[in-house]
Amino acid sequence: MKIVVLNGSPHPKGATADMVNAFKAGAEEAGHEVNVIACAFKNVKGCLGCDYCREHEGTCVQKDDMQEIYPEILSADMVVFASPIYYFTLSAQLQAVIHRTYAIDIPKNVKKTALILSSGDAFVYGPAITQYYQSIVEYWKVENAGIFTANGDQNHSEEKRQQLYRFGAAL
Ligand SMILES: Cc1cc2nc3c(=O)[nH]c(=O)nc-3n(C[C@H](O)[C@H](O)[C@H](O)COP(=O)(O)O)c2cc1C
């Protein structure tokens, strides 16, 4: 399976990346191809809502780093959304990438998705999970393979690494 991880954290050695790395190691151990895209280090502008894509076969009018991300999403069997919680939802960097998939609409090859979230506090995941992630799962008509969260002392913990590794290895 080809797996694309969209990591919205601006911290390459942060808590989100820690879980992503463990997931990647497990999934690769199971023979999957995993490509982690560090969305926060890409030049991805917000969607203009111009509908140019609607008249140009899904081609976005904005020529930025989404041009390299579109083919990755379109060819993926699974997309993993990973983000720190910023004000109760996904980071703006990840949201920008998600909004820009408006051009390609539902990525037809994707069969399953997962969500990885890191936060300071517990019980702050409501908007990210229900308003964002589960809405995408329903809109894309894909299987929700799993939702993983870490807060406080769970961040950078061996327990979370093991959990994410096992999830990746079991795919
Ligand atoms: C702009 C900003 C907003 C944040 N908002 C929240 C929040 O609403 N709830 C929360 O529990 N933590 C919040 N945090 C803390 C981060 O979610 C937390 O530090 C997370 O572990 C960072 O992950 P990272 O190391 O992958 O960047 C916020 C941090 C920043 C910088």
The ligand as an SDF file (V2000), in Angstrom:
LIG
                    3D

 31 33  0  0  0  0  0  0  0  0999 V2000
   -0.5060   28.3310   18.2010 C   0  0  0  0  0  0  0  0  0  0  0  0
   -0.6600   27.1870   19.1680 C   0  0  0  0  0  0  0  0  0  0  0  0
   -1.9360   26.8130   19.5610 C   0  0  0  0  0  0  0  0  0  0  0  0
   -2.1160   25.7400   20.4270 C   0  0  0  0  0  0  0  0  0  0  0  0
   -3.3810   25.4050   20.8170 N   0  0  0  0  0  0  0  0  0  0  0  0
   -3.5710   24.3620   21.6550 C   0  0  0  0  0  0  0  0  0  0  0  0
   -4.8830   24.0000   22.0980 C   0  0  0  0  0  0  0  0  0  0  0  0
   -5.8870   24.5850   21.7060 O   0  0  0  0  0  0  0  0  0  0  0  0
   -5.0010   22.9620   22.9790 N   0  0  0  0  0  0  0  0  0  0  0  0
   -3.9120   22.2730   23.4520 C   0  0  0  0  0  0  0  0  0  0  0  0
   -4.0860   21.3700   24.2470 O   0  0  0  0  0  0  0  0  0  0  0  0
   -2.6570   22.5850   23.0320 N   0  0  0  0  0  0  0  0  0  0  0  0
   -2.4580   23.6150   22.1610 C   0  0  0  0  0  0  0  0  0  0  0  0
   -1.1830   23.9410   21.7400 N   0  0  0  0  0  0  0  0  0  0  0  0
   -0.0450   23.0770   22.1650 C   0  0  0  0  0  0  0  0  0  0  0  0
    0.3670   22.0570   21.0900 C   0  0  0  0  0  0  0  0  0  0  0  0
   -0.7470   21.3610   20.5560 O   0  0  0  0  0  0  0  0  0  0  0  0
    1.3290   21.0320   21.7060 C   0  0  0  0  0  0  0  0  0  0  0  0
    2.4610   21.7030   22.2300 O   0  0  0  0  0  0  0  0  0  0  0  0
    1.7580   19.9440   20.7210 C   0  0  0  0  0  0  0  0  0  0  0  0
    2.3420   18.8920   21.4590 O   0  0  0  0  0  0  0  0  0  0  0  0
    2.7830   20.4600   19.7020 C   0  0  0  0  0  0  0  0  0  0  0  0
    3.1080   19.4250   18.7890 O   0  0  0  0  0  0  0  0  0  0  0  0
    4.4560   19.4720   17.9230 P   0  0  0  0  0  0  0  0  0  0  0  0
    5.6150   19.2720   18.8680 O   0  0  0  0  0  0  0  0  0  0  0  0
    4.3410   18.3650   16.9520 O   0  0  0  0  0  0  0  0  0  0  0  0
    4.4960   20.7950   17.2330 O   0  0  0  0  0  0  0  0  0  0  0  0
   -0.9890   25.0160   20.8950 C   0  0  0  0  0  0  0  0  0  0  0  0
    0.3030   25.4080   20.4800 C   0  0  0  0  0  0  0  0  0  0  0  0
    0.4710   26.4700   19.6320 C   0  0  0  0  0  0  0  0  0  0  0  0
    1.8580   26.8830   19.2020 C   0  0  0  0  0  0  0  0  0  0  0  0
  1  2  1  0
  2  3  1  0
  2 30  2  0
  3  4  2  0
  4  5  1  0
  4 28  1  0
  5  6  2  0
  6  7  1  0
  6 13  1  0
  7  8  2  0
  7  9  1  0
  9 10  1  0
 10 11  2  0
 10 12  1  0
 12 13  2  0
 13 14  1  0
 14 15  1  0
 14 28  1  0
 15 16  1  0
 16 17  1  0
 16 18  1  0
 18 19  1  0
 18 20  1  0
 20 21  1  0
 20 22  1  0
 22 23  1  0
 23 24  1  0
 24 25  2  0
 24 26  1  0
 24 27  1  0
 28 29  2  0
 29 30  1  0
 30 31  1  0
M  END
$$$$
